[in-house]
């Protein structure tokens, strides 16, 4: 499976282990942000989009279970792999009940961890490829027909809204949007993106969702 540009956030308060693991993941083609506390994870999600979160359970101040609970309460549907020394049946059950996608106990094989990450990414991509219809405040967005609330969208309006809807409550980096939809990251493409974001904001103004812009980062579709 192609791992290029897949963005992983790794959180473990064992700095030595996380540094070695981050280097290994980078060598396998992943972009890795390496942090060491639950607060750092929550802060990162305010500004960036990630494809997978690898999370230790036993951390001071805010443990992994609390971090996952907070993310899910914010409707952030990031795939989560717990990577932890806590191997009791009760902890494993709790992790899955809270919404993790996998639970890996230490010591572990890095090659097998890569396989688990790729399996999760395949499932996520398959789900995203199937998800084409969304509802905002009772108004339907059908990306296949390029229609929002009965009105036809342009191709770029449709592609941009679909990308943001599939990553609701997560920041989609500006360069990711430009490369995926415009196939170029230039000044003129960037200006065009800003114009289309404003178009969509007007289209969505009577719904519960809006598009937030984060300076120097990208855009995020948020509800509420």
C-alpha positions as CSV (number, residue, x, y, z in Angstrom):
1,X,0.0,0.0,0.0
2,X,1.2,3.5,-0.8
3,X,2.1,5.3,2.4
4,X,3.4,8.5,1.0
5,X,1.9,11.7,2.5
6,X,-0.1,9.8,5.1
7,X,0.2,11.8,8.3
8,X,0.6,10.0,11.6
9,X,0.6,11.6,15.0
10,X,2.5,9.6,17.6
11,X,2.1,10.2,21.3
12,X,4.1,8.4,23.9
13,X,5.8,9.9,27.0
14,X,8.7,7.4,26.5
15,X,10.8,9.8,24.5
16,X,13.4,7.2,23.5
17,X,10.9,4.7,22.2
18,X,8.8,7.3,20.4
19,X,11.9,8.8,18.7
20,X,13.0,5.3,17.4
21,X,9.4,4.5,16.2
22,X,9.0,8.0,14.6
23,X,12.3,7.5,12.7
24,X,11.1,4.0,11.5
25,X,7.7,5.3,10.4
26,X,9.4,8.1,8.5
27,X,11.7,5.6,6.8
28,X,8.6,3.8,5.6
29,X,7.2,6.9,3.9
30,X,4.9,8.3,6.6
31,X,4.9,12.0,7.7
32,X,5.2,11.8,11.5
33,X,4.5,14.3,14.3
34,X,6.0,13.0,17.5
35,X,4.5,14.4,20.7
36,X,4.7,13.4,24.4
37,X,1.5,14.3,26.1
38,X,-2.3,14.2,25.7
39,X,-2.5,18.0,25.8
40,X,-0.1,18.1,22.8
41,X,-2.3,15.8,20.8
42,X,-5.4,17.9,21.4
43,X,-3.5,21.0,20.5
44,X,-2.3,19.5,17.3
45,X,-5.8,18.6,16.2
46,X,-6.8,22.2,16.4
47,X,-4.5,23.1,13.5
48,X,-3.7,20.0,11.5
49,X,-5.2,17.0,9.8
50,X,-3.9,13.5,10.6
51,X,-4.6,10.1,9.1
52,X,-3.8,7.9,12.1
53,X,-3.1,8.5,15.8
54,X,-0.8,6.1,17.6
55,X,-1.4,6.6,21.3
56,X,0.1,5.4,24.6
57,X,-2.4,4.7,27.4
58,X,-0.2,5.3,30.5
59,X,0.7,9.0,30.4
60,X,0.7,11.5,33.2
61,X,-1.9,14.3,33.5
62,X,-4.1,12.9,30.7
63,X,-4.0,9.3,29.8
64,X,-4.7,7.8,26.4
65,X,-8.2,6.8,27.3
66,X,-9.0,10.4,28.2
67,X,-7.4,11.7,25.0
68,X,-9.6,9.4,22.9
69,X,-12.7,10.2,24.8
70,X,-12.1,14.0,24.2
71,X,-11.4,13.5,20.5
72,X,-14.6,11.5,20.0
73,X,-16.6,14.1,22.0
74,X,-15.4,16.6,19.5
75,X,-16.6,14.4,16.6
76,X,-13.1,13.7,15.4
77,X,-13.2,10.3,13.7
78,X,-9.4,9.8,13.5
79,X,-8.4,6.1,13.4
80,X,-6.6,5.3,16.7
81,X,-4.1,2.6,17.6
82,X,-3.3,2.2,21.3
83,X,0.4,1.2,21.8
84,X,0.8,0.4,25.4
85,X,2.2,-1.9,28.1
86,X,-1.2,-2.2,29.6
87,X,-2.3,-5.7,28.5
88,X,-5.1,-6.6,30.8
89,X,-8.4,-7.9,29.4
90,X,-10.2,-5.0,31.0
91,X,-7.9,-2.3,29.5
92,X,-8.2,-3.9,26.0
93,X,-12.0,-4.0,26.2
94,X,-12.1,-0.4,27.5
95,X,-9.9,0.8,24.6
96,X,-12.2,-0.7,22.0
97,X,-15.4,0.5,23.8
98,X,-14.0,4.0,23.7
99,X,-13.6,3.7,20.0
100,X,-10.0,2.7,19.2
101,X,-9.4,0.8,16.0
102,X,-6.6,-1.4,17.2
103,X,-4.8,-2.2,20.5
104,X,-1.1,-3.2,20.4
105,X,0.8,-4.2,23.5
106,X,4.5,-3.7,24.2
107,X,6.9,-5.2,23.3
108,X,5.8,-5.2,19.6
109,X,7.1,-5.8,16.1
110,X,7.5,-2.6,14.1
111,X,6.9,-4.5,10.9
112,X,3.6,-5.9,12.2
113,X,2.6,-2.4,13.4
114,X,3.1,-1.1,9.9
115,X,0.8,-3.9,8.6
116,X,-1.8,-2.9,11.1
117,X,-1.5,0.8,10.1
118,X,-1.9,-0.1,6.5
119,X,-4.9,-2.3,7.1
120,X,-6.6,0.6,8.9
121,X,-5.8,3.0,6.1
122,X,-7.3,0.6,3.6
123,X,-10.5,0.4,5.5
124,X,-10.7,4.2,5.9
125,X,-10.1,4.7,2.2
126,X,-12.7,2.2,1.3
127,X,-15.2,3.9,3.6
128,X,-14.4,7.3,2.2
129,X,-14.8,6.1,-1.4
130,X,-18.3,4.9,-0.5
131,X,-19.4,8.0,1.4
132,X,-20.8,10.4,-1.1
133,X,-24.0,11.8,0.4
134,X,-24.0,14.1,3.5
135,X,-26.7,16.0,5.3
136,X,-26.3,19.5,6.9
137,X,-29.2,20.8,8.8
138,X,-31.6,18.7,6.8
139,X,-30.1,19.9,3.5
140,X,-28.6,17.1,1.4
141,X,-25.2,17.3,-0.4
142,X,-25.0,14.6,-3.1
143,X,-21.4,14.6,-4.4
144,X,-22.2,12.2,-7.2
145,X,-24.9,14.3,-8.7
146,X,-23.0,17.5,-7.7
147,X,-26.1,18.9,-5.9
148,X,-26.5,20.7,-2.6
149,X,-30.1,21.3,-1.4
150,X,-31.4,20.9,-5.0
151,X,-28.9,23.3,-6.5
152,X,-26.1,22.3,-8.9
153,X,-22.5,22.8,-7.7
154,X,-19.6,23.5,-10.0
155,X,-17.0,20.7,-10.3
156,X,-14.5,22.5,-8.0
157,X,-17.2,23.5,-5.4
158,X,-18.3,19.8,-5.4
159,X,-14.7,18.4,-5.0
160,X,-13.8,20.9,-2.3
161,X,-17.0,20.4,-0.2
162,X,-16.6,16.6,-0.5
163,X,-13.0,16.7,0.7
164,X,-13.9,18.9,3.7
165,X,-17.1,16.9,4.5
166,X,-15.1,13.6,4.5
167,X,-12.7,15.3,7.0
168,X,-15.3,17.1,9.1
169,X,-13.8,18.7,12.2
170,X,-10.3,18.1,11.0
171,X,-8.0,20.6,9.3
172,X,-7.2,19.8,5.7
173,X,-3.9,21.4,4.8
174,X,-4.0,24.1,2.1
175,X,-1.3,22.3,0.1
176,X,-3.2,19.1,0.2
177,X,-6.3,20.8,-1.2
178,X,-4.4,22.5,-3.9
179,X,-2.5,19.4,-5.0
180,X,-5.6,17.2,-4.9
181,X,-8.1,19.5,-6.6
182,X,-6.1,22.0,-8.5
183,X,-3.2,19.7,-9.2
184,X,-0.8,22.6,-8.6
185,X,0.3,24.7,-5.6
186,X,0.8,28.2,-7.1
187,X,-0.2,31.7,-6.2
188,X,-3.0,31.8,-8.7
189,X,-4.4,28.4,-7.6
190,X,-4.2,29.6,-3.9
191,X,-6.2,32.7,-4.8
192,X,-8.7,30.5,-6.7
193,X,-9.1,28.3,-3.6
194,X,-9.9,31.3,-1.4
195,X,-12.6,32.3,-3.9
196,X,-14.2,28.9,-3.9
197,X,-14.1,28.7,-0.1
198,X,-16.1,32.0,0.0
199,X,-18.6,30.5,-2.5
200,X,-19.1,27.5,-0.3
201,X,-19.5,29.6,2.8
202,X,-22.4,31.4,1.1
203,X,-24.0,28.1,0.1
204,X,-23.7,26.8,3.6
205,X,-24.8,30.0,5.5
206,X,-28.2,28.6,6.4
207,X,-26.9,25.4,7.8
208,X,-25.2,24.3,11.0
209,X,-21.8,23.9,9.4
210,X,-19.2,26.5,8.4
211,X,-15.8,26.5,6.9
212,X,-13.1,27.8,9.2
213,X,-9.8,29.1,7.8
214,X,-6.7,28.6,9.9
215,X,-4.0,31.1,8.8
216,X,-1.0,29.3,7.3
217,X,-2.6,25.9,7.8
218,X,-5.7,25.2,5.8
219,X,-9.5,24.8,6.2
220,X,-11.8,22.9,8.5
221,X,-15.6,22.1,8.1
222,X,-17.1,22.4,11.6
223,X,-20.6,21.9,12.9
224,X,-22.3,24.0,15.5
